[in-house]
Amino acid sequence: MNIKSLLLGSAAAFAAVSGAQAADAIVAAEPESVEYVRVCDAYGTGYFYIPGTETCLKIGGYLRFEVGYGFGDGYENNGPGGAGGEDWESHTRAHVSVDAKSDTEYGPLTSRIVLESNYYGGGGPATRTTEFVGWSNAAAYGTDNTIIDEAYLELAGIRAGRFASWWDNDFSGESDLMTGNDTKWNAIRYEYDSDSFNAGLSLDELPADFDGAERGLGIDAMVGGKAGGFTWQVYGGYDAAMQDGSVTARIGAEIGPGLFELAGIYSSGPNTYYQASEWSVIAQYALKINDKFTITPEAQYSGRIREADDEYHNGSMWRGGVTFDYKIVDDLTLHTAATYVAENHDFPGTDDSHYVEGFVRLERDF
């Protein structure tokens, strides 16, 4: 009986302790709700709300691998650094953009940041494509670098910061010289933009790396419009340090399965906005073969080209080429271009040049 009583008592005590522990058991708190990323469709595709805010964010960019080439009589004097220009060169670029937009009583408040890193396998670009016009700016592009390509604020049509000017919008073909050595700088501008008409005025802080000129003010203006498949635009800039300016007039029209574009340029003297020649005429036709393949032949003639003394003389230049764009898969495109250049100089000690340049490029956009 004593043993039985002891066992019964032990069981009762164990049950009491277990009940007390069950009563004091810690209950895990329910997890806090997570705010998932929401799609923002107010400003187009790709935007999403930053959690906890009403600001919409978009991340994009591209990755590019390119091999440029060039050969022919006189080409060696047109490469980076003058004589001894390489016959070919590889180039890798990483380009990342971040756009943030939010609604205000004055319209969308926009900020844009674009970072770009470049790596050149041999130390400099091999060919004088539109990206390295005139070679005088090759040093800025011809070394490995990471740069702020664009960074600006915009509200109610007013934009301030570093951004691409209207001169940056050259033709889609890769054979022309329509831009100056640089097309992006610190500036403040106002642009009115509607469905059929746009106009703007910009005050630019031009760099001090052209022709030994000091840093100075530039005034840039644009007017343009569109109606159906027809577009037109006129833009001009005055470089106060060089006391010269340039103007471009261009039109575009959808003809058949492609887009025809024609442009004319006049420059009173070499300046930051344009310095290749006193005048030039450019034409191209972007022929869309199908959804994947586009062929763009292009031709340009320039009169009174810039010579070694940084002035316009009676020489001339022909450029003619073709660009092939093939979409391998969505967001991955193969670009190839070949351009024949004939430079006829009218300057003592300068020989005529006839050469071919171009590139093969893979680009993945995201």
C-alpha positions as a Python dict, from the first residue, in 0.01 Angstrom:
ca = {
    (1, 'M'): (0, 0, 0),
    (2, 'N'): (285, 237, 77),
    (3, 'I'): (440, 178, -264),
    (4, 'K'): (102, 219, -433),
    (5, 'S'): (39, 546, -250),
    (6, 'L'): (382, 671, -344),
    (7, 'L'): (325, 596, -713),
    (8, 'L'): (-17, 761, -713),
    (9, 'G'): (123, 1066, -537),
    (10, 'S'): (412, 1096, -783),
    (11, 'A'): (175, 1076, -1080),
    (12, 'A'): (-49, 1345, -932),
    (13, 'A'): (248, 1574, -870),
    (14, 'F'): (376, 1522, -1225),
    (15, 'A'): (32, 1604, -1367),
    (16, 'A'): (13, 1920, -1162),
    (17, 'V'): (355, 2039, -1276),
    (18, 'S'): (276, 1958, -1639),
    (19, 'G'): (-50, 2153, -1617),
    (20, 'A'): (128, 2453, -1471),
    (21, 'Q'): (387, 2447, -1749),
    (22, 'A'): (111, 2419, -2012),
    (23, 'A'): (-60, 2720, -1863),
    (24, 'D'): (263, 2924, -1880),
    (25, 'A'): (365, 2815, -2234),
    (26, 'I'): (497, 3101, -2460),
    (27, 'V'): (281, 3159, -2765),
    (28, 'A'): (477, 3281, -3073),
    (29, 'A'): (363, 3621, -3203),
    (30, 'E'): (203, 3626, -3546),
    (31, 'P'): (441, 3756, -3815),
    (32, 'E'): (390, 4115, -3921),
    (33, 'S'): (232, 4162, -4259),
    (34, 'V'): (478, 4218, -4543),
    (35, 'E'): (417, 4503, -4790),
    (36, 'Y'): (482, 4348, -5127),
    (37, 'V'): (607, 4554, -5423),
    (38, 'R'): (318, 4700, -5618),
    (39, 'V'): (321, 4772, -5989),
    (40, 'C'): (299, 5142, -6081),
    (41, 'D'): (142, 5184, -6424),
    (42, 'A'): (96, 5562, -6413),
    (43, 'Y'): (427, 5633, -6595),
    (44, 'G'): (456, 5338, -6832),
    (45, 'T'): (587, 4985, -6803),
    (46, 'G'): (862, 4880, -6564),
    (47, 'Y'): (777, 5108, -6271),
    (48, 'F'): (697, 4987, -5919),
    (49, 'Y'): (618, 5165, -5593),
    (50, 'I'): (898, 5199, -5340),
    (51, 'P'): (746, 5023, -5034),
    (52, 'G'): (595, 5269, -4790),
    (53, 'T'): (595, 5559, -5038),
    (54, 'E'): (403, 5691, -5335),
    (55, 'T'): (722, 5720, -5543),
    (56, 'C'): (753, 5499, -5850),
    (57, 'L'): (1091, 5352, -5943),
    (58, 'K'): (1223, 5199, -6264),
    (59, 'I'): (1560, 5028, -6310),
    (60, 'G'): (1690, 4969, -6662),
    (61, 'G'): (1995, 4985, -6883),
    (62, 'Y'): (2199, 4779, -7124),
    (63, 'L'): (2515, 4569, -7149),
    (64, 'R'): (2722, 4601, -7467),
    (65, 'F'): (3018, 4418, -7618),
    (66, 'E'): (3163, 4569, -7935),
    (67, 'V'): (3454, 4509, -8169),
    (68, 'G'): (3540, 4807, -8390),
    (69, 'Y'): (3761, 4794, -8698),
    (70, 'G'): (3913, 5021, -8959),
    (71, 'F'): (4154, 5000, -9251),
    (72, 'G'): (4256, 5183, -9565),
    (73, 'D'): (4466, 5470, -9698),
    (74, 'G'): (4487, 5735, -9430),
    (75, 'Y'): (4298, 5544, -9162),
    (76, 'E'): (4611, 5513, -8947),
    (77, 'N'): (4603, 5891, -8903),
    (78, 'N'): (4243, 5889, -8787),
    (79, 'G'): (4274, 5651, -8495),
    (80, 'P'): (4312, 5754, -8131),
    (81, 'G'): (4633, 5944, -8077),
    (82, 'G'): (4688, 6011, -8447),
    (83, 'A'): (4937, 5797, -8640),
    (84, 'G'): (4948, 5436, -8533),
    (85, 'G'): (4575, 5390, -8476),
    (86, 'E'): (4486, 5024, -8423),
    (87, 'D'): (4309, 4823, -8694),
    (88, 'W'): (4062, 4685, -8439),
    (89, 'E'): (3964, 4725, -8076),
    (90, 'S'): (3720, 4561, -7834),
    (91, 'H'): (3497, 4753, -7596),
    (92, 'T'): (3266, 4646, -7311),
    (93, 'R'): (3012, 4881, -7154),
    (94, 'A'): (2775, 4851, -6857),
    (95, 'H'): (2500, 5115, -6855),
    (96, 'V'): (2251, 5133, -6565),
    (97, 'S'): (1967, 5384, -6525),
    (98, 'V'): (1741, 5457, -6227),
    (99, 'D'): (1427, 5668, -6275),
    (100, 'A'): (1207, 5788, -5988),
    (101, 'K'): (873, 5962, -6039),
    (102, 'S'): (604, 6092, -5806),
    (103, 'D'): (290, 6296, -5866),
    (104, 'T'): (268, 6660, -5750),
    (105, 'E'): (34, 6952, -5803),
    (106, 'Y'): (274, 7069, -6079),
    (107, 'G'): (287, 6735, -6257),
    (108, 'P'): (531, 6445, -6223),
    (109, 'L'): (849, 6507, -6024),
    (110, 'T'): (1125, 6316, -6202),
    (111, 'S'): (1482, 6228, -6111),
    (112, 'R'): (1710, 6023, -6332),
    (113, 'I'): (2053, 5877, -6259),
    (114, 'V'): (2258, 5696, -6526),
    (115, 'L'): (2590, 5533, -6442),
    (116, 'E'): (2818, 5396, -6710),
    (117, 'S'): (3138, 5189, -6696),
    (118, 'N'): (3362, 5130, -6998),
    (119, 'Y'): (3647, 4888, -7051),
    (120, 'Y'): (3869, 4896, -7359),
    (121, 'G'): (4079, 4590, -7427),
    (122, 'G'): (4361, 4783, -7591),
    (123, 'G'): (4330, 5122, -7424),
    (124, 'G'): (4120, 5317, -7676),
    (125, 'P'): (3845, 5301, -7938),
    (126, 'A'): (3956, 5171, -8276),
    (127, 'T'): (3719, 5342, -8515),
    (128, 'R'): (3585, 5690, -8556),
    (129, 'T'): (3218, 5605, -8518),
    (130, 'T'): (2963, 5869, -8419),
    (131, 'E'): (3038, 5792, -8057),
    (132, 'F'): (3395, 5917, -8091),
    (133, 'V'): (3345, 6203, -8334),
    (134, 'G'): (3660, 6384, -8440),
    (135, 'W'): (3883, 6196, -8192),
    (136, 'S'): (3948, 6515, -7993),
    (137, 'N'): (3732, 6366, -7717),
    (138, 'A'): (3879, 6017, -7752),
    (139, 'A'): (4077, 6055, -7431),
    (140, 'A'): (3751, 6080, -7235),
    (141, 'Y'): (3621, 5756, -7382),
    (142, 'G'): (3942, 5577, -7472),
    (143, 'T'): (4042, 5479, -7119),
    (144, 'D'): (3868, 5254, -6871),
    (145, 'N'): (3626, 5467, -6672),
    (146, 'T'): (3309, 5485, -6467),
    (147, 'I'): (3116, 5805, -6520),
    (148, 'I'): (2789, 5976, -6435),
    (149, 'D'): (2639, 5971, -6781),
    (150, 'E'): (2324, 6159, -6673),
    (151, 'A'): (2186, 6294, -6345),
    (152, 'Y'): (1902, 6544, -6339),
    (153, 'L'): (1579, 6665, -6180),
    (154, 'E'): (1268, 6762, -6377),
    (155, 'L'): (940, 6926, -6280),
    (156, 'A'): (679, 7114, -6485),
    (157, 'G'): (897, 7106, -6798),
    (158, 'I'): (1207, 7244, -6621),
    (159, 'R'): (1510, 7013, -6617),
    (160, 'A'): (1837, 7078, -6429),
    (161, 'G'): (2153, 6868, -6404),
    (162, 'R'): (2368, 6676, -6651),
    (163, 'F'): (2171, 6536, -6943),
    (164, 'A'): (2174, 6478, -7319),
    (165, 'S'): (2115, 6787, -7529),
    (166, 'W'): (1902, 6797, -7843),
    (167, 'W'): (2229, 6752, -8036),
    (168, 'D'): (2257, 6400, -7896),
    (169, 'N'): (1963, 6281, -8106),
    (170, 'D'): (2141, 6181, -8426),
    (171, 'F'): (2008, 5935, -8684),
    (172, 'S'): (1969, 5565, -8606),
    (173, 'G'): (2230, 5471, -8869),
    (174, 'E'): (2593, 5455, -8756),
    (175, 'S'): (2763, 5626, -9052),
    (176, 'D'): (2698, 5997, -8998),
    (177, 'L'): (2869, 6281, -8815),
    (178, 'M'): (2579, 6486, -8679),
    (179, 'T'): (2704, 6567, -8330),
    (180, 'G'): (2987, 6751, -8163),
    (181, 'N'): (3262, 6608, -7943),
    (182, 'D'): (3029, 6611, -7644),
    (183, 'T'): (2651, 6623, -7619),
    (184, 'K'): (2597, 6605, -7241),
    (185, 'W'): (2685, 6873, -6986),
    (186, 'N'): (2544, 7059, -6687),
    (187, 'A'): (2247, 7262, -6803),
    (188, 'I'): (1907, 7398, -6713),
    (189, 'R'): (1629, 7401, -6970),
    (190, 'Y'): (1258, 7436, -7021),
    (191, 'E'): (1073, 7226, -7277),
    (192, 'Y'): (709, 7236, -7376),
    (193, 'D'): (598, 6900, -7511),
    (194, 'S'): (259, 6803, -7652),
    (195, 'D'): (145, 6528, -7884),
    (196, 'S'): (206, 6733, -8199),
    (197, 'F'): (440, 7019, -8101),
    (198, 'N'): (739, 7076, -7877),
    (199, 'A'): (980, 7363, -7815),
    (200, 'G'): (1250, 7442, -7564),
    (201, 'L'): (1534, 7665, -7450),
    (202, 'S'): (1849, 7554, -7266),
    (203, 'L'): (2138, 7730, -7090),
    (204, 'D'): (2445, 7505, -7101),
    (205, 'E'): (2774, 7511, -6913),
    (206, 'L'): (3002, 7406, -7198),
    (207, 'P'): (3328, 7226, -7114),
    (208, 'A'): (3668, 7390, -7144),
    (209, 'D'): (3822, 7113, -7356),
    (210, 'F'): (3747, 7232, -7709),
    (211, 'D'): (4017, 7416, -7906),
    (212, 'G'): (4172, 7552, -7586),
    (213, 'A'): (3864, 7763, -7513),
    (214, 'E'): (3774, 7845, -7155),
    (215, 'R'): (3461, 7701, -6998),
    (216, 'G'): (3171, 7912, -7111),
    (217, 'L'): (2799, 7955, -7157),
    (218, 'G'): (2604, 7798, -7438),
    (219, 'I'): (2251, 7883, -7548),
    (220, 'D'): (2059, 7602, -7716),
    (221, 'A'): (1704, 7611, -7857),
    (222, 'M'): (1471, 7365, -8029),
    (223, 'V'): (1133, 7359, -8203),
    (224, 'G'): (965, 7059, -8365),
    (225, 'G'): (647, 6868, -8425),
    (226, 'K'): (479, 6569, -8583),
    (227, 'A'): (166, 6491, -8781),
    (228, 'G'): (80, 6134, -8868),
    (229, 'G'): (394, 5970, -9004),
    (230, 'F'): (574, 6304, -9064),
    (231, 'T'): (814, 6468, -8815),
    (232, 'W'): (1023, 6784, -8823),
    (233, 'Q'): (1271, 6952, -8589),
    (234, 'V'): (1507, 7250, -8586),
    (235, 'Y'): (1766, 7304, -8313),
    (236, 'G'): (2059, 7539, -8279),
    (237, 'G'): (2327, 7636, -8030),
    (238, 'Y'): (2558, 7932, -7974),
    (239, 'D'): (2895, 7879, -7803),
    (240, 'A'): (2982, 8208, -7629),
    (241, 'A'): (3347, 8113, -7567),
    (242, 'M'): (3407, 8029, -7935),
    (243, 'Q'): (3169, 8305, -8053),
    (244, 'D'): (3027, 8065, -8311),
    (245, 'G'): (2714, 7858, -8343),
    (246, 'S'): (2549, 7574, -8535),
    (247, 'V'): (2198, 7484, -8646),
    (248, 'T'): (2039, 7159, -8765),
    (249, 'A'): (1711, 7114, -8952),
    (250, 'R'): (1569, 6765, -9004),
    (251, 'I'): (1257, 6589, -9128),
    (252, 'G'): (1133, 6232, -9119),
    (253, 'A'): (855, 6051, -9305),
    (254, 'E'): (720, 5698, -9298),
    (255, 'I'): (751, 5574, -9657),
    (256, 'G'): (662, 5218, -9745),
    (257, 'P'): (806, 4966, -9498),
    (258, 'G'): (1057, 5209, -9351),
    (259, 'L'): (1141, 5557, -9225),
    (260, 'F'): (1316, 5816, -9445),
    (261, 'E'): (1508, 6098, -9274),
    (262, 'L'): (1690, 6401, -9412),
    (263, 'A'): (1896, 6660, -9225),
    (264, 'G'): (2103, 6969, -9302),
    (265, 'I'): (2363, 7131, -9074),
    (266, 'Y'): (2524, 7477, -9086),
    (267, 'S'): (2806, 7593, -8857),
    (268, 'S'): (2950, 7945, -8858),
    (269, 'G'): (3277, 7813, -8714),
    (270, 'P'): (3401, 7518, -8506),
    (271, 'N'): (3223, 7514, -8171),
    (272, 'T'): (3114, 7271, -7901),
    (273, 'Y'): (2779, 7198, -8064),
    (274, 'Y'): (2925, 7103, -8404),
    (275, 'Q'): (3274, 7130, -8551),
    (276, 'A'): (3322, 6877, -8833),
    (277, 'S'): (3242, 7111, -9123),
    (278, 'E'): (3078, 7438, -9219),
    (279, 'W'): (2781, 7259, -9373),
    (280, 'S'): (2658, 6906, -9425),
    (281, 'V'): (2364, 6710, -9569),
    (282, 'I'): (2266, 6364, -9439),
    (283, 'A'): (2004, 6115, -9560),
    (284, 'Q'): (1908, 5767, -9445),
    (285, 'Y'): (1631, 5511, -9494),
    (286, 'A'): (1563, 5259, -9216),
    (287, 'L'): (1407, 4965, -9403),
    (288, 'K'): (1220, 4730, -9172),
    (289, 'I'): (1243, 4387, -9338),
    (290, 'N'): (1044, 4216, -9061),
    (291, 'D'): (1000, 4231, -8684),
    (292, 'K'): (1358, 4113, -8632),
    (293, 'F'): (1565, 4264, -8913),
    (294, 'T'): (1627, 4628, -9015),
    (295, 'I'): (1869, 4758, -9279),
    (296, 'T'): (1966, 5127, -9274),
    (297, 'P'): (2172, 5270, -9564),
    (298, 'E'): (2299, 5622, -9503),
    (299, 'A'): (2499, 5889, -9688),
    (300, 'Q'): (2649, 6224, -9589),
    (301, 'Y'): (2832, 6499, -9774),
    (302, 'S'): (3016, 6776, -9589),
    (303, 'G'): (3164, 7092, -9739),
    (304, 'R'): (3445, 7311, -9598),
    (305, 'I'): (3565, 7058, -9343),
    (306, 'R'): (3765, 7133, -9030),
    (307, 'E'): (4139, 7101, -9077),
    (308, 'A'): (4448, 7082, -8857),
    (309, 'D'): (4435, 7451, -8761),
    (310, 'D'): (4081, 7404, -8620),
    (311, 'E'): (3928, 7619, -8891),
    (312, 'Y'): (3702, 7537, -9187),
    (313, 'H'): (3872, 7514, -9527),
    (314, 'N'): (3768, 7415, -9879),
    (315, 'G'): (3812, 7041, -9827),
    (316, 'S'): (3516, 6802, -9837),
    (317, 'M'): (3412, 6466, -9699),
    (318, 'W'): (3187, 6185, -9821),
    (319, 'R'): (3055, 5921, -9582),
    (320, 'G'): (2842, 5630, -9696),
    (321, 'G'): (2753, 5315, -9511),
    (322, 'V'): (2497, 5065, -9399),
    (323, 'T'): (2383, 4942, -9057),
    (324, 'F'): (2226, 4601, -8994),
    (325, 'D'): (2015, 4545, -8683),
    (326, 'Y'): (1901, 4190, -8604),
    (327, 'K'): (1698, 4101, -8294),
    (328, 'I'): (1827, 3759, -8190),
    (329, 'V'): (1573, 3722, -7910),
    (330, 'D'): (1373, 3976, -7712),
    (331, 'D'): (1608, 4242, -7568),
    (332, 'L'): (1919, 4099, -7737),
    (333, 'T'): (2027, 4263, -8065),
    (334, 'L'): (2318, 4222, -8303),
    (335, 'H'): (2427, 4553, -8460),
    (336, 'T'): (2680, 4564, -8742),
    (337, 'A'): (2793, 4866, -8942),
    (338, 'A'): (3038, 4947, -9221),
    (339, 'T'): (3119, 5299, -9346),
    (340, 'Y'): (3332, 5419, -9635),
    (341, 'V'): (3493, 5759, -9577),
    (342, 'A'): (3658, 5982, -9838),
    (343, 'E'): (3823, 6298, -9702),
    (344, 'N'): (3953, 6543, -9962),
    (345, 'H'): (4172, 6797, -9784),
    (346, 'D'): (4266, 7149, -9888),
    (347, 'F'): (4532, 7217, -9628),
    (348, 'P'): (4914, 7224, -9666),
    (349, 'G'): (5082, 6901, -9561),
    (350, 'T'): (4758, 6705, -9528),
    (351, 'D'): (4695, 6412, -9763),
    (352, 'D'): (4356, 6289, -9876),
    (353, 'S'): (4215, 5989, -9689),
    (354, 'H'): (4002, 5697, -9805),
    (355, 'Y'): (3921, 5424, -9557),
    (356, 'V'): (3657, 5188, -9417),
    (357, 'E'): (3548, 5173, -9054),
    (358, 'G'): (3275, 4995, -8861),
    (359, 'F'): (3189, 4764, -8575),
    (360, 'V'): (3012, 4445, -8466),
    (361, 'R'): (2809, 4490, -8148),
    (362, 'L'): (2603, 4269, -7917),
    (363, 'E'): (2366, 4457, -7688),
    (364, 'R'): (2132, 4328, -7419),
    (365, 'D'): (1871, 4580, -7303),
    (366, 'F'): (1678, 4547, -6978),
}
